[in-house]
């Protein structure tokens, strides 16, 4: 409510916009760092879509799609080398590191797989008609063969398609029987040469979670034919199905395992390959198109109308036929029809056989879209609607049309009683009635006093910010819009490459009339006038609207004066006035504080002053400055006398550390273990160690020597405090903590800030409530030279490349071809070891053989 007693109604949340047609509600992407404390706002904008492309006739396209479905994908590993299935030799061939190909794997059964995939742990999946084989590219376990379950009776599950995500999920699809299965379990690494004594206790089965195939309980719809599937990085599964005449129906599940959505994708009939671009968009390949089509598939999307492809074009004219490259990388890769030679002098020295699926540099939007705002009931009959405010981004060549209708009866208005109000470029406007009001831009962020507005970007004259217009009925002699109930609909007009974005729309009423309040009756319009007569506005109506020019300036000023209290509240004052408000109490902000933490600092200014120079005051200051990290245990302030402790006997731990980790104090001479009240393990003749232990933990002091020892222990730790910062905090936060600690600590107290590496070490250094910070275990990463410490969690990961020459360092054939010689006995009895000897193999000229790899062919 403003200074004149007017109220407003606002549309700004996704639920406020109904009946979206060509529009969508998405989070703002225009956020400027530090411009807003809150999260990005939802904005109403045009859909980034375009019309579906023209395709071939149905039978020709279906025949071509069937051919594409039978193609196997290329495989790409995390090193960038690739593999393909060679049908004549029934072998997986690796390539990409050097010229030529090398055999990578050959199945013992000698059949062609139906599908290939690579999971998150460098395990290759090969789907055959009667099995699924798992091959570890890092040679941790021997190839496994998984037998598919039966679908009832003697009918087996046939895996026609495979999909793997980045979090451990693996799926298989039976196209003919419309069933999905999950490939569950974890293979155990093989331990070569380990023979257990018959009396050794072993679990049965050895691996309780051995890899196996689990049927999912729900069958896919009978009227659909599933043809392909893909998994997103976070685990969303999408199954592409052909419906009537090849209509593409997408069954997409949520990452949380919710029921799948059924969505119709326009223009994607007989699509034969699918891949996720990220966790919200999918890409499809269609055999007779030279581009891939992308569609937005956010969780919870309603399926009331076909989805149009997004307005970004993903060209694929240089791609080979078939599916996307099977890999653990997003966005997906396309196989190239012709390898790309390395540029002379460039960083790459090998050919490229695939490339990322990337869009052209511009976006496309539908030209026009609309949305209906929720209807409102003002509760006041014959309410005179006053002014319309729009917070929006309106690029050049774009515009926003807001149409209003009002009535005292709660009946949906007819089409001829909607009154337009235009915002934006007149060249983008449709045909409008003469006299249609045109909104103007205001330099203020909001008409609400001392508010910054809801847009997350700085204002720009005429384009970005606050627009307002007086509510009018164009073409009527009396132009005031009256009625208890109000309906609103909005239409966005774009230029193809840009879209208007609406953050909020506010409508004010009752109109505060200067004419009726301050001028004689002869200046007012006559009530006997027919309000629905068409024509030029009456003089009285013109004067009424003319006086609103002054009201539009004076009312915000009056509101600002009436709401001056907002400037005195730390939670609501604008960011630029925070130093001014802090000056009222003589408070000053430490360096590096953002606006939100400055507000918290002001709210707690009295407590900070009262406890300044105490442990509690320092903890409170650090908690405010760090955003609650002290309360959560990530930053701990402790007086040094509490760190006095005796060392336990530690087996297998090197205490002589030089990295100043406060939780491992380092090697201490005469560190003893004390068990119970009297038993001391260690040097019993060390009287000083005994006296210090009693001084720290004893109940009574019996001699003057012990009293002096106690005094010396306390003296060494007096007037000192330590701030423990767990090392996973970012550098800026650690610098902020050090700055606050130095500013807030008393002058006679020595403060040191230490990064504590280990979160919780029982029996080593953990003081419950002090440094017993618990956190999720850090996931081990790949060991890196000059970065990783041996034994600190990182793993040395060998293997994993399809082209194994990459890791073995085998050069190209410029030195001549090597010759493999394998010697082995001709006949070996069952269950007896088999010795293969390749020592007589001939290395390439000038090279040497550093590794032998044996592949069983049959």
C-alpha positions in Angstrom: 0.0 0.0 0.0 1.4 3.4 -1.0 1.1 6.8 0.7 -2.3 7.3 -0.9 -3.7 4.0 0.3 -3.5 2.2 -3.0 -2.9 -1.5 -3.2 -1.2 -3.6 -5.8 -1.4 -7.1 -7.2 1.7 -8.8 -8.6 2.4 -11.6 -11.1 6.0 -12.8 -10.6 6.1 -16.5 -9.8 5.8 -19.5 -12.1 2.3 -20.4 -10.7 1.1 -16.9 -11.6 1.4 -17.6 -15.4 -1.3 -19.9 -16.8 -2.0 -21.4 -20.3 1.5 -20.9 -21.6 1.6 -21.0 -25.4 5.0 -20.4 -27.0 6.4 -19.1 -23.7 8.2 -20.6 -20.7 9.2 -19.7 -17.2 12.9 -20.1 -16.6 15.5 -18.8 -14.1 17.3 -15.6 -15.1 20.6 -16.0 -16.8 21.5 -12.3 -16.5 22.7 -12.3 -13.0 25.5 -9.8 -12.2 27.8 -10.7 -9.3 26.9 -8.8 -6.2 23.8 -7.2 -7.7 21.3 -9.3 -5.8 21.4 -11.2 -2.6 18.7 -13.6 -3.6 18.8 -16.5 -6.0 18.1 -15.9 -9.8 14.5 -14.9 -10.4 12.0 -16.8 -12.6 11.4 -14.9 -15.8 8.6 -15.3 -18.4 10.2 -15.5 -21.8 9.6 -16.9 -25.3 10.5 -20.5 -25.8 13.8 -21.1 -27.5 12.2 -23.2 -30.2 11.6 -23.2 -33.9 9.4 -25.0 -36.3 10.1 -28.6 -36.9 12.1 -29.2 -40.1 10.7 -30.9 -43.2 11.4 -34.6 -43.5 11.2 -37.3 -46.2 8.1 -39.4 -46.7 7.3 -41.9 -44.0 8.2 -45.2 -45.7 11.5 -44.0 -47.1 12.5 -42.5 -43.7 11.4 -45.6 -41.8 13.6 -47.8 -44.1 16.5 -45.5 -43.6 16.0 -45.4 -39.9 15.9 -49.2 -39.6 19.3 -49.3 -41.4 20.7 -46.8 -38.9 19.4 -48.7 -35.9 21.6 -51.7 -36.9 24.8 -49.7 -36.8 27.1 -50.0 -33.8 28.5 -46.9 -32.2 32.1 -45.8 -32.0 33.5 -45.9 -28.5 35.5 -43.1 -26.9 37.5 -43.4 -23.7 38.5 -40.6 -21.2 41.9 -40.3 -23.0 40.3 -39.5 -26.4 41.2 -42.8 -28.1 38.4 -44.7 -29.9 37.4 -48.2 -30.7 35.1 -49.8 -33.3 33.8 -53.3 -33.8 35.4 -55.0 -36.8 32.8 -57.5 -38.1 35.1 -59.6 -40.4 37.5 -60.4 -37.6 34.9 -60.2 -34.7 37.4 -58.0 -32.8 37.2 -54.6 -31.1 39.9 -52.5 -32.7 41.4 -49.5 -30.9 42.8 -46.5 -32.7 43.5 -42.8 -32.3 46.8 -42.6 -30.4 49.0 -43.4 -33.4 48.5 -44.4 -37.0 46.7 -47.6 -37.7 44.7 -49.9 -35.4 45.4 -52.5 -32.7 43.2 -55.3 -31.5 41.6 -54.5 -28.1 39.2 -57.3 -27.3 37.8 -60.4 -29.1 34.9 -62.3 -27.6 35.3 -66.0 -27.1 31.9 -66.7 -28.7 32.8 -65.1 -32.0 29.5 -63.3 -32.6 28.7 -59.7 -33.4 27.3 -57.5 -30.5 24.0 -55.8 -30.7 25.1 -52.7 -28.7 28.2 -51.2 -27.1 28.6 -48.9 -24.1 31.2 -47.6 -21.7 30.4 -47.1 -18.0 31.7 -44.6 -15.4 34.5 -46.9 -14.2 36.2 -47.7 -17.6 34.2 -51.0 -18.0 33.2 -51.9 -21.5 29.7 -53.4 -22.0 29.0 -55.6 -25.0 25.4 -56.8 -25.5 24.9 -60.0 -27.5 21.7 -61.9 -28.3 22.2 -64.3 -25.4 24.5 -62.4 -22.9 26.2 -59.2 -21.8 29.9 -59.1 -21.5 31.8 -56.8 -19.2 35.4 -56.0 -20.1 37.6 -53.9 -17.8 39.8 -51.6 -19.8 42.1 -51.3 -16.8 42.5 -55.1 -16.4 41.3 -55.3 -12.8 39.2 -58.4 -13.5 38.8 -60.9 -16.3 35.9 -60.4 -18.8 32.6 -61.4 -17.3 29.6 -62.9 -19.0 26.1 -62.1 -17.6 23.2 -64.3 -18.6 20.0 -62.3 -19.2 16.9 -63.3 -17.1 13.9 -65.0 -18.5 10.8 -62.9 -19.2 8.4 -65.7 -18.3 8.6 -69.3 -19.4 11.6 -69.8 -21.7 11.7 -66.4 -23.3 15.0 -64.6 -22.5 15.6 -60.9 -22.3 17.5 -59.8 -25.4 19.6 -56.6 -24.9 19.3 -54.5 -28.0 20.5 -51.2 -26.6 22.7 -50.1 -23.6 23.1 -46.9 -21.7 25.4 -45.8 -18.9 25.4 -42.6 -16.7 28.2 -41.0 -14.8 27.1 -42.2 -11.3 27.2 -46.0 -11.7 23.9 -46.7 -13.5 23.8 -49.2 -16.4 20.6 -50.1 -18.3 19.7 -52.5 -21.1 16.6 -52.4 -23.4 14.8 -55.3 -25.2 13.1 -53.6 -28.2 11.0 -56.5 -29.2 9.5 -57.3 -25.8 9.5 -53.6 -24.5 11.3 -54.4 -21.3 14.1 -52.6 -19.5 16.7 -54.1 -17.2 19.4 -52.8 -14.9 22.9 -54.1 -14.9 23.6 -54.1 -11.2 26.5 -55.2 -9.0 30.2 -54.5 -8.7 33.0 -56.8 -10.1 35.7 -57.7 -7.6 39.3 -57.3 -8.8 41.1 -60.5 -9.5 44.0 -61.5 -7.2 46.4 -63.5 -9.4 48.2 -66.3 -7.7 46.2 -66.3 -4.5 45.5 -69.8 -3.2 43.6 -70.1 0.0 44.3 -73.0 2.5 41.3 -75.4 2.6 40.7 -74.4 6.3 40.6 -70.6 5.5 37.2 -69.1 6.2 35.8 -67.3 3.2 32.5 -65.7 2.5 30.0 -67.5 0.3 29.4 -66.3 -2.2 32.8 -64.6 -2.5 31.2 -61.4 -4.0 27.8 -60.8 -2.5 27.1 -58.1 -5.0 28.4 -59.8 -8.1 27.3 -58.2 -11.5 23.9 -59.4 -12.6 21.0 -58.3 -14.8 17.7 -57.2 -13.0 14.5 -56.8 -14.9 12.6 -53.6 -14.2 9.1 -54.4 -13.1 7.2 -52.2 -15.6 6.7 -53.0 -19.3 6.8 -50.1 -21.8 3.5 -49.2 -23.5 2.3 -51.8 -26.1 1.4 -49.2 -28.7 5.0 -47.9 -28.8 8.2 -49.4 -30.2 11.2 -48.5 -28.2 14.3 -48.1 -30.4 17.0 -46.3 -28.4 17.9 -45.0 -25.0 20.4 -42.8 -23.2 21.4 -41.8 -19.7 22.2 -38.3 -18.4 25.2 -37.5 -16.2 23.0 -37.5 -13.1 21.1 -40.7 -14.0 18.0 -39.6 -15.9 17.0 -42.3 -18.4 15.3 -41.5 -21.7 13.8 -44.1 -24.0 13.0 -43.0 -27.5 10.0 -44.8 -29.0 8.3 -44.9 -32.3 4.5 -44.4 -32.3 2.0 -44.2 -35.1 3.8 -43.2 -38.4 7.1 -43.0 -36.6 6.0 -40.2 -34.2 8.7 -39.9 -31.6 7.5 -40.4 -28.1 10.0 -39.9 -25.3 9.8 -41.7 -22.0 12.0 -39.7 -19.6 12.5 -40.5 -16.0 13.6 -38.1 -13.2 17.0 -38.5 -11.5 15.1 -39.3 -8.3 13.4 -42.4 -9.8 10.0 -40.8 -10.3 7.5 -42.2 -12.8 8.6 -41.5 -16.4 7.2 -38.6 -18.4 5.6 -39.3 -21.7 6.4 -36.5 -24.2 5.8 -36.2 -27.9 8.7 -34.5 -29.8 7.5 -32.7 -32.9 9.6 -33.1 -36.0 11.6 -36.1 -34.8 9.7 -38.9 -36.5 11.8 -42.1 -36.9 14.7 -40.7 -34.9 17.2 -43.5 -34.5 19.8 -42.2 -31.9 19.4 -40.2 -28.7 21.9 -38.7 -26.3 21.7 -36.2 -23.4 23.3 -32.8 -23.8 23.1 -32.3 -20.1 20.5 -33.2 -17.4 17.7 -31.1 -19.0 18.1 -31.4 -22.8 18.3 -34.4 -25.2 19.6 -34.5 -28.7 18.2 -36.8 -31.5 19.7 -37.9 -34.8 17.4 -38.4 -37.8 18.8 -40.2 -40.9 17.6 -37.6 -43.5 18.6 -34.5 -41.6 22.1 -32.8 -41.7 21.6 -31.6 -38.1 20.7 -33.0 -34.7 17.6 -31.8 -33.0 17.6 -30.8 -29.3 14.6 -30.7 -27.0 14.3 -29.4 -23.4 13.1 -32.1 -21.1 13.0 -30.6 -17.5 11.6 -32.8 -14.8 7.9 -32.4 -14.2 7.2 -31.0 -17.7 3.6 -31.4 -18.7 2.8 -33.4 -21.8 -0.2 -31.5 -23.0 1.3 -30.5 -26.3 4.2 -31.6 -28.6 7.6 -30.3 -27.7 9.2 -28.2 -30.4 13.0 -28.4 -31.0 15.0 -25.7 -29.3 16.2 -22.7 -31.3 19.8 -23.7 -31.4 21.0 -25.5 -34.5 23.4 -28.5 -34.1 24.9 -29.1 -37.5 26.0 -32.7 -38.4 26.7 -32.6 -42.1 30.3 -33.7 -41.4 29.2 -36.6 -39.3 29.1 -40.3 -40.3 25.9 -42.2 -40.2 24.8 -44.1 -37.2 24.4 -43.3 -33.5 26.2 -40.9 -31.2 29.6 -41.9 -30.0 29.3 -44.1 -26.8 31.4 -42.4 -24.1 31.4 -41.0 -20.7 31.4 -37.4 -21.8 28.8 -34.7 -22.1 27.9 -33.1 -24.4 28.0 -36.1 -26.7 30.3 -36.7 -29.6 29.5 -37.2 -33.3 31.5 -39.7 -35.4 33.2 -37.9 -38.3 32.7 -39.1 -41.8 36.3 -38.1 -42.6 39.1 -37.9 -40.0 40.3 -34.3 -39.4 44.1 -34.0 -40.0 46.0 -32.1 -37.3 46.8 -28.5 -38.1 50.5 -27.7 -38.9 52.2 -26.3 -35.8 49.1 -26.9 -33.6 49.0 -28.7 -30.3 47.3 -31.8 -31.7 49.5 -34.2 -33.5 46.9 -37.0 -34.3 43.8 -37.2 -36.4 40.4 -36.5 -34.9 37.7 -39.1 -35.5 34.9 -37.4 -33.6 33.8 -34.0 -32.3 31.5 -32.6 -29.7 27.9 -31.8 -30.7 28.0 -28.0 -30.5 25.4 -25.5 -31.5 25.9 -22.5 -33.8 26.7 -19.2 -32.1 23.1 -17.8 -32.1 19.9 -18.9 -30.5 16.5 -19.0 -32.1 13.1 -18.2 -30.5 9.6 -18.4 -31.6 8.3 -15.1 -32.9 5.4 -14.8 -30.6 4.1 -16.4 -27.4 1.4 -15.7 -24.8 0.5 -16.5 -21.2 -2.6 -15.8 -19.1 -2.0 -14.3 -15.7 -4.1 -15.6 -12.8 -7.4 -13.8 -12.3 -7.8 -11.6 -9.2 -10.7 -10.5 -7.0 -10.1 -7.1 -5.5 -13.0 -7.4 -3.2 -14.2 -3.8 -4.2 -17.0 -3.2 -6.6 -16.4 -0.7 -9.4 -12.7 -0.5 -8.5 -10.9 2.0 -10.7 -7.7 0.3 -11.9 -4.8 2.8 -11.8 -1.4 2.0 -13.1 0.5 -0.9 -14.6 4.2 -1.5 -13.8 6.4 -4.0 -15.7 9.9 -5.2 -14.7 11.3 -6.6 -17.9 14.2 -6.9 -20.3 13.0 -5.8 -23.8 15.7 -6.1 -26.5 15.7 -4.1 -29.7 13.0 -5.3 -32.1 10.9 -6.9 -29.3 7.9 -5.9 -27.3 5.4 -6.9 -24.7 1.6 -6.6 -25.0 -0.4 -6.6 -21.8 -4.2 -6.8 -22.2 -6.6 -6.2 -19.3 -10.3 -6.9 -18.7 -12.3 -6.0 -15.6 -15.9 -6.6 -14.5 -18.0 -6.6 -11.3 -19.2 -10.1 -12.4 -16.9 -13.0 -12.1 -17.4 -14.1 -15.7 -14.6 -14.6 -18.2 -14.7 -11.5 -20.5 -15.5 -11.7 -24.2 -12.7 -11.1 -26.7 -13.9 -7.5 -27.5 -13.5 -6.1 -24.0 -9.7 -6.7 -23.6 -7.7 -3.5 -23.5 -4.1 -3.4 -24.8 -1.1 -1.7 -23.2 2.2 -1.8 -25.2 5.8 -1.9 -24.0 8.8 -1.9 -26.3 9.6 -1.0 -29.9 6.6 0.1 -31.9 8.0 -1.6 -34.9 7.5 -5.0 -33.2 3.9 -4.3 -32.2 0.9 -5.9 -33.9 -2.0 -3.9 -35.3 -3.3 -2.0 -32.2 -6.3 0.3 -31.8 -5.6 4.0 -32.1 -4.7 5.6 -28.8 -3.2 2.4 -27.3 -1.1 3.5 -24.3 2.6 2.9 -24.6 4.6 2.2 -21.4 7.7 4.3 -20.6 11.0 3.3 -18.9 11.8 4.6 -15.4 15.3 5.0 -14.0 14.2 3.6 -10.6 14.6 -0.1 -10.0 11.1 -0.3 -8.6 8.2 2.0 -7.7 8.2 0.5 -4.3 10.2 2.8 -2.0 13.8 1.9 -1.4 13.6 -1.4 -3.3 16.0 -2.5 -6.0 13.5 -4.4 -8.1 13.4 -8.1 -9.1 15.7 -8.1 -12.1 19.2 -9.5 -11.5 20.9 -7.1 -13.9 21.6 -3.4 -14.0 19.1 -1.1 -15.7 19.5 0.1 -19.2 17.5 3.1 -20.6 14.6 2.0 -22.6 15.6 -1.7 -22.5 16.1 -3.1 -19.0 14.4 -2.1 -15.8 11.0 -0.7 -14.8 8.3 0.4 -17.2 5.0 1.9 -16.3 1.8 3.0 -18.0 -1.6 4.4 -16.9 -4.3 1.8 -17.2 -6.7 2.9 -20.0 -9.4 1.7 -22.4 -8.2 2.9 -25.8 -10.9 4.2 -28.1 -13.5 4.9 -25.4 -14.7 8.4 -24.4 -14.3 7.5 -20.7 -11.1 5.5 -20.5 -10.9 4.4 -16.9 -11.0 0.6 -16.5 -13.4 -0.4 -13.6 -14.5 -3.6 -12.0 -14.1 -5.8 -9.0 -12.6 -8.8 -10.9 -9.6 -8.4 -13.3 -8.2 -10.7 -15.9 -4.7 -10.2 -17.5 -3.0 -11.8 -20.4 0.4 -11.1 -21.8 1.9 -11.6 -25.3 5.6 -11.5 -26.0 7.0 -10.5 -29.4 10.6 -11.4 -30.4 12.8 -10.8 -33.3 13.9 -14.5 -33.8 17.2 -14.2 -32.0 16.1 -12.4 -28.8 13.2 -12.6 -26.4 11.6 -10.2 -23.9 11.9 -11.4 -20.3 9.3 -10.4 -17.8 10.3 -10.6 -14.1 7.2 -9.1 -12.6 4.0 -7.3 -13.5 2.2 -5.2 -10.9 -1.2 -3.6 -11.1 -2.3 -0.8 -8.7 -5.8 0.4 -7.6 -7.9 2.3 -6.5 -6.8 5.3 -8.6 -5.9 8.4 -6.5 -7.5 11.2 -8.5 -6.1 14.7 -8.1 -9.1 16.1 -10.0 -11.7 14.6 -7.6 -9.6 15.3 -4.5 -8.5 18.9 -5.2 -10.5 20.5 -8.0 -14.1 21.7 -8.2 -16.9 19.5 -9.6 -17.0 21.2 -12.9 -13.6 19.6 -13.8 -14.9 16.1 -13.2 -16.5 13.8 -15.7 -20.3 13.5 -15.5 -21.6 10.2 -14.1 -24.4 10.3 -16.6 -22.0 9.7 -19.5 -22.1 6.3 -21.0 -18.8 4.6 -20.1 -19.0 2.2 -23.1 -19.3 4.9 -25.9 -16.6 4.8 -28.5 -14.8 8.0 -29.6 -12.4 10.7 -28.6 -11.8 11.1 -24.9 -14.0 13.7 -23.1 -12.2 16.9 -21.8 -12.9 15.7 -18.3 -11.3 12.3 -19.0 -8.3 14.0 -20.6 -7.8 16.3 -17.6 -8.0 13.3 -15.3 -5.3 11.5 -17.1 -3.2 14.6 -17.5 -3.1 15.1 -13.8 -1.8 11.6 -13.3 1.5 12.7 -14.8 2.1 14.7 -11.7 0.7 12.0 -9.4 3.1 9.5 -11.0 6.1 11.7 -9.8 4.8 12.9 -6.4 3.5 9.6 -5.1 6.9 7.8 -5.2 8.4 10.8 -3.4 5.7 10.6 -0.7 6.2 6.9 -0.4 10.0 7.3 0.0 9.4 9.8 2.9 6.7 7.6 4.5 9.0 4.5 4.3 12.2 6.2 5.6 12.2 3.5 8.4 13.3 1.0 5.7 16.6 2.9 5.6 17.1 2.4 9.3 16.7 -1.4 9.2 19.8 -3.4 8.4 17.7 -6.1 6.8 16.0 -3.8 4.3 18.2 -0.8 3.7 19.8 -0.6 0.2 23.3 -2.0 0.0 24.8 1.4 -0.8 23.5 2.8 2.5 24.9 0.1 4.8 28.1 2.1 5.6 26.0 5.2 6.4 23.8 3.2 8.7 26.8 1.6 10.4 28.1 5.1 11.1 25.2 5.8 13.4 26.6 3.4 16.0 30.3 4.0 15.2 30.6 0.6 13.7 32.8 -0.2 10.8 32.9 -3.3 8.6 35.9 -5.6 8.2 37.3 -5.9 4.8 35.9 -8.6 2.4 32.4 -8.7 3.7 29.6 -8.9 1.1 26.2 -7.1 1.5 24.4 -10.0 3.2 27.1 -10.4 5.8 27.3 -6.7 6.4 23.6 -6.8 7.2 24.2 -9.6 9.7 27.1 -7.7 11.2 24.8 -4.7 11.8 22.0 -6.8 13.3 24.6 -8.2 15.8 26.5 -4.9 16.4 25.3 -4.6 20.0 26.4 -8.1 20.9 29.7 -7.7 19.1 30.4 -4.5 21.1 29.4 -6.1 24.4 31.6 -9.2 23.9 34.5 -7.6 22.1 37.8 -8.9 23.4 36.3 -12.2 24.5 36.3 -15.7 23.1 32.6 -15.5 22.5 33.0 -12.2 20.7 35.6 -13.6 18.4 33.5 -16.6 17.7 30.5 -14.5 16.9 32.4 -12.2 14.6 33.9 -15.2 12.7 30.5 -16.9 12.5 28.9 -13.8 10.9 31.8 -13.1 8.5 32.0 -16.8 7.4 28.3 -17.3 6.9 27.8 -19.7 9.8 31.0 -21.8 9.4 31.7 -21.6 13.2 28.3 -22.9 14.0 28.8 -25.8 11.6 32.2 -26.7 13.0 34.3 -25.8 9.9 36.0 -22.9 11.7 36.9 -23.5 15.4 38.4 -21.0 17.8 40.2 -22.5 20.8 42.3 -21.1 23.5 45.7 -22.8 23.4 45.6 -24.1 27.0 42.9 -26.5 25.9 45.4 -28.0 23.4 47.7 -29.3 26.1 47.7 -33.0 25.9 49.8 -36.1 26.4 50.7 -38.2 23.4 49.4 -41.7 23.0 51.4 -44.6 21.5 50.5 -44.6 17.8 51.4 -47.6 15.6 52.1 -47.1 11.9 51.8 -43.3 12.0 54.8 -41.0 11.3 54.5 -38.2 13.9 57.5 -36.3 12.6 55.5 -34.2 10.2 56.7 -30.9 9.0 53.6 -29.5 7.4 52.4 -27.7 10.5 49.1 -29.5 10.7 47.8 -28.6 14.1 45.9 -31.8 14.5 49.1 -33.9 14.4 51.6 -32.0 16.6 54.6 -33.8 15.4 57.1 -36.1 17.1 57.4 -35.5 20.8 60.3 -37.0 22.8 59.1 -39.2 25.7 55.6 -39.4 24.4 54.0 -41.9 26.7 50.8 -43.9 27.0 49.0 -43.8 30.3 46.5 -46.6 30.9 44.1 -46.3 33.8 44.9 -44.3 37.0 48.3 -45.8 37.8 49.8 -47.7 34.9 52.3 -45.6 32.8 53.8 -47.2 29.7 57.0 -45.5 28.8 60.1 -44.3 30.6 59.1 -44.8 34.3 62.3 -42.9 35.4 61.3 -39.7 33.5 60.1 -37.7 36.5 59.4 -34.5 34.4 57.0 -36.4 32.1 55.2 -37.9 35.1 54.9 -34.4 36.8 53.5 -32.9 33.5 51.0 -35.7 33.2 49.8 -35.2 36.8 49.7 -31.4 36.3 47.4 -31.9 33.3 45.2 -34.7 34.5 45.8 -35.1 38.2 43.2 -34.2 40.9 45.7 -32.9 43.5 49.1 -31.3 43.6 51.3 -32.8 46.3 54.6 -31.0 46.0 56.2 -27.7 45.2 57.9 -29.2 42.1 54.5 -30.3 40.8 53.1 -26.8 41.4 56.0 -25.3 39.4 55.4 -27.7 36.6 51.7 -26.8 36.5 52.6 -23.1 36.4 55.1 -23.6 33.6 52.5 -25.6 31.5 49.9 -22.8 31.9 52.5 -20.1 31.2 53.4 -21.7 27.8 49.8 -21.6 26.6 48.5 -18.4 28.2 47.2 -15.4 26.1 47.2 -17.5 23.0 44.4 -18.8 20.8 44.3 -20.8 17.6 41.7 -20.6 14.8 41.4 -24.0 13.1 40.2 -23.7 9.5 39.5 -27.0 7.7 41.4 -27.0 4.5 38.5 -27.6 2.2 37.4 -24.0 2.7 38.2 -21.7 -0.2 41.1 -19.3 -0.1 39.0 -16.2 0.1 37.1 -17.5 3.1 40.4 -18.5 4.9 41.8 -15.0 4.2 38.6 -13.5 5.6 38.9 -15.6 8.7 42.5 -14.4 9.2 41.5 -10.8 8.7 38.6 -10.9 11.2 40.7 -12.8 13.8 43.4 -10.2 13.7 40.9 -7.3 14.0 38.7 -8.7 16.7 41.3 -10.3 19.0 42.5 -8.4 22.1 45.9 -6.7 21.8 47.5 -9.0 24.4 46.3 -12.2 22.8 48.4 -13.9 20.1 46.2 -15.4 17.4 47.3 -17.9 14.8 45.2 -19.3 12.0 46.0 -22.9 10.9 44.5 -25.1 8.2 43.6 -28.4 9.8 43.9 -31.2 7.2 42.3 -34.1 9.0 38.7 -33.8 10.1 38.6 -36.5 12.8 41.4 -38.6 14.2 40.4 -40.6 17.3 43.1 -41.0 19.8 45.5 -38.7 17.9 44.3 -35.2 18.2 40.5 -35.0 18.4 39.0 -32.8 21.1 35.3 -33.5 21.1 33.5 -30.3 20.3 36.7 -28.6 19.2 38.3 -30.3 16.2 36.0 -33.3 15.8 34.5 -31.9 12.6 32.8 -34.6 10.6 32.4 -34.5 6.8 31.7 -36.8 3.9 34.8 -38.7 2.8 36.7 -37.1 -0.1 36.5 -39.1 -3.2 39.9 -40.3 -4.5 41.0 -38.7 -7.6 43.6 -39.7 -10.2 47.1 -39.2 -8.9 48.9 -36.2 -10.4 52.6 -35.4 -10.5 53.7 -32.6 -8.1 50.2 -32.4 -6.8 49.2 -35.7 -5.1 50.9 -37.2 -2.1 51.4 -40.9 -1.9 48.9 -42.4 0.6 46.8 -39.2 0.7 43.8 -40.7 -1.1 44.6 -40.2 -4.8 45.0 -43.4 -6.9 47.4 -44.2 -9.6 45.0 -45.3 -12.4 46.7 -47.3 -15.2 45.2 -48.5 -18.4 41.8 -47.7 -19.7 42.6 -46.6 -23.2 41.1 -48.3 -26.2 44.3 -47.7 -28.1 46.7 -49.3 -25.6 49.7 -47.9 -27.5 48.9 -44.6 -25.8 50.0 -45.9 -22.4 52.7 -48.2 -23.7 54.4 -45.5 -25.7 54.5 -47.6 -28.9 55.6 -45.3 -31.7 54.2 -45.1 -35.2 55.5 -47.4 -37.9 58.2 -44.9 -38.9 60.8 -47.3 -37.4 59.5 -50.4 -39.1 56.9 -53.0 -38.1 57.5 -55.1 -35.0 57.1 -58.9 -35.2 55.2 -60.9 -32.6 56.4 -64.4 -31.8 54.4 -66.5 -29.3 55.7 -69.8 -28.1 53.4 -72.2 -26.2 52.9 -75.9 -25.7 50.6 -77.6 -28.2 48.5 -79.5 -25.7 47.8 -78.8 -22.0 45.8 -80.9 -19.6 42.6 -79.4 -18.1 43.1 -77.2 -14.9 46.8 -77.0 -15.5 48.7 -73.7 -15.9 49.5 -72.6 -19.5 52.8 -70.8 -20.1 53.0 -68.3 -23.1 56.4 -67.1 -24.1 56.7 -63.9 -26.2 60.4 -63.1 -25.5 61.4 -63.9 -29.0 59.3 -61.2 -30.5 61.2 -58.7 -32.6 60.8 -55.0 -31.6 60.6 -52.2 -34.1 63.9 -50.9 -35.5 65.5 -48.7 -32.8 62.9 -49.5 -30.2 62.2 -52.1 -27.5 59.3 -54.2 -26.3 58.2 -53.1 -22.9 54.9 -55.0 -22.6 53.2 -58.1 -24.0 49.4 -58.3 -24.4 47.8 -61.6 -25.3 44.3 -61.7 -26.8 42.3 -65.0 -27.0 40.7 -65.2 -30.4 38.7 -68.4 -30.1 
